[in-house]
């Protein structure tokens, strides 16, 4: 049977992991928004993909996120593609992005 200290320690670990996951997801979202602003496009949609990762299937690390994106450029043309954010080793500690546009 678990005593109060064990339950408290377990609860703190669960909260810590949940907080770190939330921070990692928020950071990934912010990197995508920053990329859109830096490239001068309007981000219409950005959907995180965990399984169906398009051209990044088998080409992304655990600490990286893949998004399916749709953007509008300054001329009003819409484009769709994929963006991978984060570094191979550093994960969300890195601002790296790689975009592959649909044909």
N, C-alpha and C positions, 0 to 999 in steps of 0.2 A: 504494500500500500504506500502511496506517495504521501510524504509529509508536506507541510506548508512551504518549506524552503525549496524543495524539489519542484513543486508546482510553480512557485514564484520564478525560479531560474528558467524553467521551461517556457513560461509565459513571456519572460523577457527575451528569450532567444527567438520565439515565434514573432514577437513584435519587431525585433531587430531585423530579422530576415524580411518580413513584410515591408518594413520601411526602406530597406535597401533595394528591394524589387521596385517599389514605387518610385524611388529616386532614379533608378536606372531607366525605367520607362519614361519618366518625365524628361530626363536628359535626352533621350532619343528623340522625343517629340520636338524639343527645343532645337536640336541640331538640324532637323528637317526644316523648321521654320526659319532658322538663321540662314540655311543654304538658299532657300527660296528668296529671302530678302537680298542676300548678297548677289544672286544671279539676276535679280530684277524681274522675277516672275511672281504671279499671284498663285498661291497654293489653293487649288479648288478642293482637292481631297488628298488625304494621306492615310492609308489603311495599313496598319501593322500586319505583317504576314508571318506566321510561325511555321506553317507546313508548306503551303504553296508559295514558294519564294522565287518563282520565275527563273531568270537567268542566274540567280545566285544560289540555286539548288546545289547542294554539296560544295558551295563556294563561299560560305560564311561561317564565322566562329560562334561559339556560344555567347560571347559577350557583345556580338553585333546584332543589329536589328535590320530587318528588310521591310520596306514599305512599298506598296503599290500607290503611285502618285498620279495625279492629273493636275496640270498647271496651265495658266493662261499667260502668254507672253505680252510684251508691251504693244504689239500690233493686234492683239485680240485673238490670236490663233491658240487653240488648245492642243496640248501634247500629253501623252500618257507614257508612263515608263515605270522603272523600278529604281529605288535608291537604297543603298546599303550604308548604314552609319556606324561609326565606331571603328576602332583599330583591331587588327587581328589578335594582338596580344593584350593591348591596353583596354579593349572594350570601350565602354562609354567614357573613359578618361581621355579618349582621343576624339577630336572633332572631324576625323576623316569621313569623307563621303565619296561614293562612287555611284554614278547614274548611268543607267542603260535605258535608252529610249526605245519605244516600240517603232517598228519600221513604218 
